[in-house]
Amino acid sequence: MPEFSPEVLLLLTLVAMLAGFIDAIAGGGGLLTIPALLFAGLSPVQALATNKLQASFGSFSATRFFVREGLVSPGQQRWSIAATAVGAALGALAIQQLNSDWLLKVMPFALIAIALYLLLARNVGRQAEAARLTASQMNGSLLPSVGFYDGFFGPGTGTFFTLGFCQLRGMTMVQATAHAKLMNFTTNLVSLLVFVFSGQILWLTGLCMAAGQALGARLGAGTALKQGAGFIRLMTVAVCIAISLSLFWRQMSAS
């Protein structure tokens, strides 16, 4: 396993802080941290495993803030957490058996479609609306599906959770973001537990980055609450486009 100098660890921590800020608002922080870890010399599996460690701290920090603000209750969401956790566990097991290359081709178009929708639907998430699905229906469909996706692949998970809570459960964008971070913490923690047994985590690097993630996520969550739905919508659009371009670039590099 590679060992990094204090200067490299500091740089990775700063990258993680920025990623945590972005991730708490719109998701997509892995766009910064995973390439940074790969550039530092980690193998793809080491980068994914170490990223899950530091991302878990970021999603926990953001979730803790939203819980304290009364925007989401883990107790009331216990069945949603359980459904999401089952999906994430199955996804983390499936990625070890199946090839995810086909998702690289599909996901950019799905994320671009979300970005276009959010650009056109400027009032989405500004006010609470009637729910299209009950909590039980949500727990039996979207949440385990997105949980599976995060365990299996990952990019855009926070966006899918946020849009799902907003459009299917009738929440405001701020409420949906709070619930999305709770679900995202669940998927990160479950995936991390799978990776713990793989022996691929760089603990010192991951914990240094975790400190940056936790701080950035706390600042990002506070910014999301202060700026409101319009800011979250624009950040989500930017993240969707950035992830799409990243996936397109990955396809072109691989061909």
C-alpha positions in Angstrom: 0.0 0.0 0.0 1.4 3.5 -0.9 2.4 5.8 1.9 1.9 9.6 1.4 3.9 12.6 2.6 2.2 15.1 4.9 1.9 17.5 1.9 0.0 15.0 -0.2 -2.3 14.1 2.7 -3.0 17.8 3.3 -3.9 18.2 -0.4 -6.2 15.2 -0.4 -7.8 16.5 2.8 -8.5 19.9 1.1 -9.9 18.1 -2.0 -12.2 16.1 0.4 -13.4 19.2 2.1 -14.5 20.7 -1.2 -16.1 17.4 -2.2 -17.9 17.3 1.1 -19.3 20.8 0.5 -20.6 19.9 -3.0 -21.8 16.5 -2.0 -23.9 17.9 0.9 -25.8 20.1 -1.5 -26.2 18.2 -4.7 -24.1 15.0 -4.5 -21.3 14.2 -6.9 -18.4 14.7 -4.5 -16.8 11.5 -5.7 -16.0 13.3 -9.0 -13.2 15.1 -7.0 -12.1 12.5 -4.5 -11.8 9.4 -6.6 -9.7 11.0 -9.4 -7.5 12.6 -6.7 -6.9 9.2 -5.1 -6.2 7.6 -8.4 -3.8 10.4 -9.3 -2.0 9.9 -6.0 -1.2 6.4 -7.0 -4.0 4.2 -5.6 -5.4 1.3 -7.6 -9.1 1.6 -8.6 -10.2 -0.8 -5.9 -8.1 1.0 -3.2 -9.5 4.4 -4.4 -13.1 3.2 -4.2 -12.6 1.6 -0.8 -10.8 4.6 0.7 -13.4 6.9 -0.9 -16.2 5.1 0.9 -14.4 5.6 4.2 -14.1 9.3 3.8 -17.5 9.8 2.2 -19.2 8.1 5.1 -17.9 10.8 7.4 -19.1 13.5 5.0 -22.6 12.1 4.7 -22.8 11.6 8.4 -21.8 15.2 9.1 -24.4 16.5 6.7 -27.1 14.1 8.0 -26.3 15.1 11.6 -26.8 18.8 10.7 -30.2 18.1 9.0 -31.4 16.0 11.9 -30.5 18.7 14.4 -32.4 21.2 12.2 -35.5 18.9 12.4 -35.6 18.3 8.6 -35.3 14.5 8.8 -35.8 11.9 11.6 -33.8 8.6 11.4 -36.4 7.0 13.7 -39.3 7.9 11.4 -37.2 6.8 8.4 -36.1 3.4 9.9 -37.9 1.4 7.2 -36.6 3.6 4.5 -33.1 3.1 5.9 -33.5 -0.6 6.0 -34.8 -0.8 2.4 -31.9 1.4 1.2 -29.4 -0.7 3.2 -30.6 -4.0 1.6 -30.3 -2.5 -1.8 -26.8 -1.2 -1.2 -25.6 -4.5 0.2 -26.9 -6.4 -2.8 -25.3 -3.8 -5.1 -21.9 -4.1 -3.4 -22.1 -7.9 -3.7 -23.2 -7.7 -7.4 -20.4 -5.4 -8.5 -18.0 -8.2 -7.5 -19.7 -10.6 -9.9 -21.0 -8.4 -12.8 -19.6 -5.9 -15.3 -20.8 -2.3 -14.8 -19.5 -1.1 -18.2 -23.0 -0.9 -19.6 -23.9 1.7 -16.9 -21.1 3.9 -18.2 -23.0 4.2 -21.5 -26.5 4.7 -20.0 -25.9 7.0 -17.0 -24.7 10.1 -18.8 -28.0 10.4 -20.7 -30.1 9.8 -17.6 -28.2 12.6 -15.8 -28.4 15.0 -18.7 -32.2 14.3 -18.8 -32.4 15.2 -15.1 -30.4 18.4 -15.6 -32.7 19.5 -18.5 -35.7 18.7 -16.4 -34.5 20.8 -13.5 -33.5 23.7 -15.8 -37.0 23.8 -17.3 -39.0 23.1 -14.1 -37.7 26.1 -12.2 -40.3 25.8 -9.5 -39.6 22.2 -8.6 -39.1 21.7 -4.9 -40.0 25.3 -3.9 -43.1 24.2 -2.1 -44.3 20.9 -0.7 -46.8 19.0 -2.9 -49.1 16.0 -2.6 -47.1 12.8 -2.5 -47.3 10.5 -5.5 -46.2 7.4 -3.6 -46.8 6.4 0.0 -43.8 5.8 2.2 -44.3 2.0 1.9 -44.4 2.2 -1.9 -41.2 4.3 -1.9 -39.5 1.8 0.4 -40.4 -1.0 -2.0 -39.3 0.6 -5.2 -37.1 3.7 -5.5 -35.0 3.5 -2.3 -33.7 -0.1 -2.7 -33.2 0.5 -6.4 -31.0 3.6 -5.8 -29.4 1.9 -2.9 -28.5 -1.0 -5.2 -27.1 1.5 -7.8 -24.9 3.2 -5.2 -23.5 -0.1 -4.0 -23.0 -1.3 -7.6 -21.8 1.9 -9.4 -22.5 5.2 -7.6 -22.2 8.5 -9.6 -25.3 10.6 -9.1 -26.8 8.7 -6.2 -27.5 11.8 -4.2 -29.2 13.4 -7.1 -31.5 10.4 -7.6 -32.4 10.3 -4.0 -33.1 14.0 -3.8 -35.3 14.1 -7.0 -37.1 11.0 -5.8 -38.1 12.5 -2.5 -39.0 15.8 -4.1 -41.1 14.4 -6.9 -42.5 11.2 -5.4 -42.9 12.2 -1.8 -43.9 15.8 -2.5 -41.1 17.3 -0.4 -39.4 20.7 -0.8 -35.9 20.6 -2.3 -34.4 21.3 1.1 -36.4 18.5 2.8 -35.5 16.1 0.0 -31.8 17.0 0.3 -32.0 16.2 4.0 -33.6 12.8 3.4 -31.2 12.1 0.6 -28.2 12.6 2.8 -29.6 10.2 5.4 -30.1 7.5 2.7 -26.7 8.4 1.2 -25.0 7.9 4.6 -26.8 4.5 4.7 -25.4 3.4 1.4 -21.9 4.7 2.2 -21.8 2.8 5.5 -23.1 -0.5 4.0 -20.6 -0.3 1.1 -17.8 0.6 3.6 -18.5 -2.5 5.7 -18.2 -4.6 2.5 -14.9 -2.9 1.7 -13.5 -3.3 5.3 -13.2 -7.0 4.7 -11.5 -6.5 1.3 -8.3 -5.1 2.9 -8.1 -2.4 0.3 -8.7 0.7 2.5 -5.9 3.1 3.2 -6.9 4.0 6.7 -4.6 7.0 7.4 -5.4 8.6 4.1 -9.1 7.9 4.4 -9.3 9.3 8.0 -7.3 12.4 7.0 -9.7 13.0 4.1 -12.7 12.2 6.4 -11.8 15.2 8.5 -12.0 17.4 5.5 -15.2 15.7 4.3 -16.9 16.2 7.6 -16.1 20.0 7.7 -17.0 20.5 4.1 -20.3 18.6 4.4 -21.3 20.6 7.5 -20.6 23.9 5.6 -22.4 22.6 2.6 -25.5 21.5 4.5 -25.7 24.9 6.2 -25.4 26.6 2.8 -28.2 24.4 1.3 -30.5 25.3 4.2 -29.7 29.0 4.0 -29.8 29.4 0.2 -32.8 27.2 -0.4 -34.4 25.4 -3.3 -33.1 27.5 -6.2 -29.5 27.2 -5.2 -29.8 23.4 -4.7 -31.5 23.1 -8.1 -28.7 24.9 -9.9 -26.0 23.0 -8.0 -27.7 19.7 -8.9 -27.8 20.7 -12.6 -24.1 21.5 -12.5 -23.3 18.2 -10.8 -25.4 16.2 -13.3 -23.6 17.9 -16.2 -20.2 17.4 -14.6 -20.8 13.7 -13.9 -22.1 13.2 -17.4 -19.0 14.8 -18.9 -16.8 12.7 -16.6 -18.5 9.5 -17.7 -18.3 10.4 -21.4 -14.6 11.2 -21.0 -14.1 7.8 -19.3 -15.7 6.0 -22.2 -13.6 7.9 -24.7 -10.4 7.2 -22.8 -11.3 3.5 -22.6 -12.0 3.2 -26.3 
